[in-house]
Amino acid sequence: MTGLRTLLRGNAFVHKWRFAPYILAYALATRLIRVRKDRVLFLSDSRLGFSGNFSFLLDELRGQRPSADVIGIFKPSLRARRRLRDTIRLPWLMASAQTIVVDDFYPLVYPLRIRPETRLLQVWHAAGAFKRVGWSRAGLPGGPLPGSLVHLNYTDATVSAEEIRSDYAEAYGIPTTKVHALGVPRTDVFFDHEHVARASQSVRQRYGIPASTRIALFAPTFRGNGQLTATYDVDSVPWESLAADLGDDWVVLVKLHPFVTPLHVQRPDITGVIDVSQERELNELLMAADVLITDYSSAIFEYALLDRPIVFYCPDLDEYTATRDFYYPLDDYITGPLVKTGDELADAIRSARVGEKARRFRERFMSACDGRSSERIVRELLLSPRAVVQRAAVAPGGTPEPTRAEGRMRLRLAVAWLARTSLRIVYAPLKLLPTRRKVVMISREHPTVPDDFHDLADAIAALDSSVRVVILVKMVPPGILGKIGYAAHMLAQLYHVATSRVLIVDTYAIVASVPTHKKSLTVIQIWHALGAFKKFGLSILGRPEGRDARLGAAMRMHEGYDIVLTSSAECRSAYAQAFGTDITAVQVAPLPRVDRLRDPALREQTRQRIVERYPHLQERPIAVFAPTFRLDGSVSVDAATLTAALEAIGVHTVVKLHPLMHGRFGTTVDTAEGFSTQEMLAVADIFVTDYSSTLYEAAVVGVPTYFLTPDLDDYLDSRDFYLDYRRDLPGPIVTSVEELVGAVAAGAATPADAAAFAHRWVQVPGDPVPAPGATPCADAIAATVLSAVTERATPRA
């Protein structure tokens, strides 16, 4: 049995096979039914009903949204069989739920691919960060094995303090941005002094304890790897001598963990103490206790809110530390006497007091618990529709779909070889066609012709109207039929490339890099982004957001460029690295969009168009929030939370996603549909981003910029930057919405900072003072293009 359990824990395929009926039913349901607004589904395999955190969330839900559709499916333990009715309806309820809430390990949900409209929220049954759990135990006995799926698909999780967000992110194997310091629901009652008094009185009445008798609550955690193996060595405590040593002034209540067999069942012969293990919840017992005796239980966090003494009874400290370990040194948690032998226990209980260390402990681990945790969690998560952000069918040229799956790599390489060979065979006869005075521009980066192409075509026509310009823009569509259609589009690309003098691309293009071209063709890469910000192209081969180097080589990624254009001399070495070209081929020529940004008349026209459609955008200062494109379609900051926080200081927020992403954030978030991020800079008073290269456009127009980066360390690992992110940016870097609000209120970013950044990274040719209608950037590129049209390209080696 142990071997089978290990196999299930460490093999994703076996895990999925075990729950295959649920997976298939859930997948079918997501295609047949819609998510129901305000449907909240509570799931637990360790409780029989709405208790603990669930109870408080249920009450708050009924208060905030009486019409909410609340459903609970419970069973008392992992071993217990699920009712047939629940087995049948569970996949359909999960598929239709706006929010699914769990508070413990729930194996059935982990193999599921949660639909984008649904939150899967973990409100863990314990507060604080004490003994390591989940993926924090990887490599330790009972920890998840490589290949396990446990915890990894949570969309959100809540914790009791800001400081421990990263600990829970590690435990669940999710980004820190998905972990919210909103508090612990069941702690709310600890701030209701009347409730605390009533609960204490209720416990005393239930067990016949006089008001004059002090209560020592013994509540240790379990030993073992989880619910199925949980134990506690009750013989490690001298129960009868402890009660005798404390005398008639004290009574000892014993509350073993719910996973452990109660004391009176294990040792029915013990007298002198009261076994209260049948009580499912600990709260009322804590409120009644004058002293808590525990070991490594998270009960210390809730009890700290009562400002009462704790005794730590840890006879197996060395062994437990070696097999389980803690998030922080044990001394950080010890706010009272540490006892290792039973004969010391009674004296420690009588002498235990609360000191300054307990206050610091409470501030560190429970800072988000203030009596309003349930209110915040219900408002911001349970009743707030999940922002549906999805990337387009194909990632852009600079951030291609990662392809490192070993099992499929041989097939991918074979397909790449076949595509490359077929392309060259088709292209060979086309090269026999005569070359004309023609320029072809090709992009798979945009759904429609970008302004840069329009403006460059106009500039070429103004300098030499005899040169024909052909623009071919089409994104690779999803599905086999769509890709067959794109292959037909590539035939048109090949024809025009074969008969042109100049080929201009703004991303990786197969027809630019794979075929062997005529020596008369000049290939120019004008890349679709300004500056050299986050790494791209060949610089990120093999990284989490880059392609597999083998596939990159098979498709001749970014090979064959004669000229590469960039926005400043500072960017030349970065572009040479990204495109694998000699730095002498990299020339300074900012994109034509810079002309649009710098034209005061055009900017005013854009502003008028925006405020005519959205009059409210002229009533208050405007913050434009533009997060970067991510392969998983995620946004690192909750847009609704950001909007509300800036609104509180009089700043209205407009959220603009990358063109290859689309999303729904609910009615409280303004997205100013119909206008691009670049256009929104015409009304922006401040610009907020994480890693978007639009910061260069914002700098060109002098908009102060703030960098909201809750996952900076993770992003540095997966993508990295060409510049020094922490030193070179034109505004403050903050890691939370609260920090951002403070920075904005203080005016920490300035137009002067933006202008200095633009001067360094976007070098506009000619007069630094823009004249209305002037197009120096487009003209400079057009001159380079026409020079290549009239002269033979440098022969290739």
ZIGIJO-V776863 format. One record per residue. RES is the residue in three letters. D_LAST is the distance of its C-alpha to the last C-alpha in whole Angstrom. Layout:
RES	D_LAST
RES	D_LAST
This chain:
MET	66
THR	64
GLY	61
LEU	61
ARG	61
THR	58
LEU	56
LEU	57
ARG	56
GLY	53
ASN	51
ALA	50
PHE	50
VAL	54
HIS	55
LYS	53
TRP	55
ARG	58
PHE	58
ALA	57
PRO	60
TYR	59
ILE	56
LEU	56
ALA	59
TYR	57
ALA	54
LEU	56
ALA	58
THR	55
ARG	55
LEU	58
ILE	60
ARG	59
VAL	59
ARG	63
LYS	63
ASP	65
ARG	65
VAL	65
LEU	65
PHE	67
LEU	66
SER	67
ASP	68
SER	70
ARG	73
LEU	75
GLY	75
PHE	74
SER	75
GLY	73
ASN	70
PHE	70
SER	74
PHE	73
LEU	70
LEU	72
ASP	75
GLU	73
LEU	71
ARG	74
GLY	75
GLN	72
ARG	71
PRO	74
SER	73
ALA	70
ASP	70
VAL	70
ILE	70
GLY	70
ILE	70
PHE	71
LYS	72
PRO	74
SER	71
LEU	68
ARG	71
ALA	73
ARG	72
ARG	71
ARG	73
LEU	72
ARG	72
ASP	70
THR	68
ILE	67
ARG	67
LEU	65
PRO	61
TRP	63
LEU	64
MET	61
ALA	59
SER	61
ALA	61
GLN	60
THR	60
ILE	61
VAL	63
VAL	63
ASP	64
ASP	64
PHE	62
TYR	61
PRO	59
LEU	60
VAL	58
TYR	55
PRO	53
LEU	53
ARG	50
ILE	52
ARG	52
PRO	50
GLU	54
THR	56
ARG	56
LEU	57
LEU	59
GLN	60
VAL	63
TRP	63
HIS	67
ALA	67
ALA	66
GLY	64
ALA	62
PHE	64
LYS	63
ARG	60
VAL	59
GLY	56
TRP	53
SER	54
ARG	56
ALA	53
GLY	53
LEU	57
PRO	60
GLY	60
GLY	57
PRO	54
LEU	52
PRO	48
GLY	48
SER	51
LEU	51
VAL	54
HIS	54
LEU	50
ASN	51
TYR	53
THR	52
ASP	55
ALA	57
THR	60
VAL	61
SER	64
ALA	62
GLU	59
GLU	58
ILE	58
ARG	55
SER	53
ASP	55
TYR	56
ALA	52
GLU	51
ALA	54
TYR	53
GLY	49
ILE	49
PRO	47
THR	50
THR	50
LYS	52
VAL	54
HIS	57
ALA	60
LEU	62
GLY	65
VAL	67
PRO	69
ARG	72
THR	73
ASP	74
VAL	77
PHE	77
PHE	78
ASP	81
HIS	83
GLU	86
HIS	84
VAL	84
ALA	87
ARG	88
ALA	86
SER	87
GLN	91
SER	90
VAL	89
ARG	92
GLN	94
ARG	92
TYR	93
GLY	96
ILE	95
PRO	97
ALA	96
SER	97
THR	95
ARG	91
ILE	89
ALA	86
LEU	83
PHE	82
ALA	78
PRO	76
THR	72
PHE	72
ARG	70
GLY	68
ASN	64
GLY	66
GLN	68
LEU	69
THR	69
ALA	71
THR	74
TYR	76
ASP	78
VAL	81
ASP	83
SER	81
VAL	84
PRO	87
TRP	88
GLU	92
SER	92
LEU	90
ALA	92
ALA	95
ASP	94
LEU	93
GLY	96
ASP	98
ASP	96
TRP	93
VAL	92
VAL	88
LEU	86
VAL	84
LYS	81
LEU	78
HIS	75
PRO	75
PHE	73
VAL	76
THR	79
PRO	82
LEU	84
HIS	87
VAL	86
GLN	84
ARG	88
PRO	91
ASP	93
ILE	91
THR	94
GLY	94
VAL	91
ILE	90
ASP	87
VAL	85
SER	82
GLN	83
GLU	82
ARG	78
GLU	77
LEU	78
ASN	78
GLU	82
LEU	82
LEU	80
MET	82
ALA	86
ALA	85
ASP	86
VAL	83
LEU	80
ILE	80
THR	76
ASP	74
TYR	70
SER	71
SER	69
ALA	73
ILE	73
PHE	70
GLU	73
TYR	76
ALA	74
LEU	75
LEU	79
ASP	79
ARG	81
PRO	80
ILE	78
VAL	79
PHE	76
TYR	78
CYS	75
PRO	76
ASP	73
LEU	71
ASP	69
GLU	68
TYR	67
THR	65
ALA	63
THR	63
ARG	62
ASP	62
PHE	62
TYR	59
TYR	61
PRO	63
LEU	66
ASP	68
ASP	66
TYR	68
ILE	72
THR	74
GLY	77
PRO	79
LEU	77
VAL	79
LYS	78
THR	82
GLY	84
ASP	87
GLU	85
LEU	85
ALA	88
ASP	88
ALA	85
ILE	86
ARG	89
SER	87
ALA	84
ARG	83
VAL	80
GLY	78
GLU	76
LYS	73
ALA	74
ARG	73
ARG	70
PHE	69
ARG	70
GLU	68
ARG	65
PHE	65
MET	67
SER	66
ALA	65
CYS	69
ASP	71
GLY	73
ARG	71
SER	68
SER	69
GLU	69
ARG	65
ILE	64
VAL	66
ARG	65
GLU	61
LEU	60
LEU	63
LEU	63
SER	60
PRO	58
ARG	55
ALA	52
VAL	50
VAL	46
GLN	44
ARG	40
ALA	38
ALA	37
VAL	34
ALA	33
PRO	30
GLY	26
GLY	27
THR	30
PRO	29
GLU	32
PRO	32
THR	31
ARG	32
ALA	35
GLU	35
GLY	37
ARG	35
MET	31
ARG	31
LEU	32
ARG	29
LEU	26
ALA	28
VAL	28
ALA	24
TRP	23
LEU	25
ALA	24
ARG	20
THR	21
SER	24
LEU	21
ARG	19
ILE	21
VAL	23
TYR	20
ALA	19
PRO	22
LEU	22
LYS	18
LEU	21
LEU	23
PRO	22
THR	21
ARG	23
ARG	24
LYS	24
VAL	23
VAL	24
MET	25
ILE	25
SER	27
ARG	28
GLU	30
HIS	33
PRO	36
THR	36
VAL	34
PRO	33
ASP	35
ASP	31
PHE	30
HIS	33
ASP	33
LEU	30
ALA	30
ASP	34
ALA	32
ILE	29
ALA	32
ALA	34
LEU	31
ASP	31
SER	33
SER	31
VAL	28
ARG	28
VAL	28
VAL	28
ILE	29
LEU	29
VAL	30
LYS	32
MET	32
VAL	32
PRO	36
PRO	37
GLY	39
ILE	37
LEU	39
GLY	37
LYS	34
ILE	34
GLY	35
TYR	31
ALA	30
ALA	31
HIS	30
MET	26
LEU	27
ALA	27
GLN	24
LEU	22
TYR	24
HIS	24
VAL	20
ALA	19
THR	21
SER	20
ARG	18
VAL	18
LEU	19
ILE	21
VAL	22
ASP	24
THR	24
TYR	22
ALA	21
ILE	20
VAL	19
ALA	17
SER	15
VAL	16
PRO	15
THR	12
HIS	12
LYS	12
LYS	10
SER	13
LEU	14
THR	14
VAL	15
ILE	17
GLN	19
ILE	23
TRP	24
HIS	28
ALA	30
LEU	30
GLY	30
ALA	29
PHE	32
LYS	32
LYS	28
PHE	26
GLY	23
LEU	21
SER	24
ILE	27
LEU	25
GLY	28
ARG	31
PRO	34
GLU	32
GLY	29
ARG	27
ASP	27
ALA	24
ARG	24
LEU	24
GLY	21
ALA	19
ALA	20
MET	20
ARG	16
MET	18
HIS	17
GLU	13
GLY	11
TYR	13
ASP	12
ILE	15
VAL	18
LEU	21
THR	24
SER	28
SER	28
ALA	27
GLU	28
CYS	26
ARG	23
SER	22
ALA	24
TYR	21
ALA	18
GLN	20
ALA	21
PHE	18
GLY	16
THR	14
ASP	14
ILE	17
THR	16
ALA	15
VAL	18
GLN	21
VAL	24
ALA	26
PRO	29
LEU	29
PRO	32
ARG	34
VAL	35
ASP	36
ARG	39
LEU	40
ARG	41
ASP	43
PRO	46
ALA	48
LEU	45
ARG	46
GLU	50
GLN	49
THR	48
ARG	50
GLN	53
ARG	52
ILE	52
VAL	55
GLU	56
ARG	55
TYR	56
PRO	59
HIS	60
LEU	56
GLN	58
GLU	61
ARG	59
PRO	56
ILE	53
ALA	51
VAL	48
PHE	47
ALA	43
PRO	42
THR	39
PHE	37
ARG	38
LEU	37
ASP	40
GLY	42
SER	44
VAL	45
SER	46
VAL	49
ASP	52
ALA	52
ALA	56
THR	57
LEU	54
THR	56
ALA	59
ALA	59
LEU	57
GLU	60
ALA	63
ILE	61
GLY	61
VAL	58
HIS	56
THR	53
VAL	51
VAL	48
LYS	45
LEU	43
HIS	39
PRO	38
LEU	37
MET	41
HIS	44
GLY	48
ARG	51
PHE	53
GLY	57
THR	59
THR	59
VAL	55
ASP	54
THR	50
ALA	51
GLU	49
GLY	47
PHE	46
SER	42
THR	42
GLN	41
GLU	44
MET	46
LEU	45
ALA	47
VAL	50
ALA	49
ASP	51
ILE	49
PHE	46
VAL	46
THR	43
ASP	42
TYR	38
SER	37
SER	35
THR	37
LEU	39
TYR	36
GLU	38
ALA	41
ALA	40
VAL	39
VAL	43
GLY	45
VAL	46
PRO	47
THR	45
TYR	47
PHE	45
LEU	47
THR	45
PRO	48
ASP	45
LEU	43
ASP	42
ASP	41
TYR	39
LEU	37
ASP	37
SER	36
ARG	33
ASP	33
PHE	32
TYR	30
LEU	33
ASP	36
TYR	38
ARG	41
ARG	41
ASP	39
LEU	40
PRO	42
GLY	45
PRO	47
ILE	46
VAL	49
THR	50
SER	52
VAL	54
GLU	57
GLU	55
LEU	53
VAL	56
GLY	57
ALA	54
VAL	54
ALA	58
ALA	58
GLY	55
ALA	52
ALA	49
THR	49
PRO	48
ALA	47
ASP	45
ALA	43
ALA	42
ALA	41
PHE	39
ALA	37
HIS	37
ARG	35
TRP	33
VAL	33
GLN	32
VAL	33
PRO	32
GLY	35
ASP	39
PRO	40
VAL	43
PRO	42
ALA	43
PRO	44
GLY	42
ALA	39
THR	36
PRO	33
CYS	31
ALA	30
ASP	30
ALA	28
ILE	25
ALA	26
ALA	25
THR	22
VAL	22
LEU	23
SER	21
ALA	18
VAL	20
THR	21
GLU	18
ARG	14
ALA	12
THR	9
PRO	7
ARG	4
ALA	0
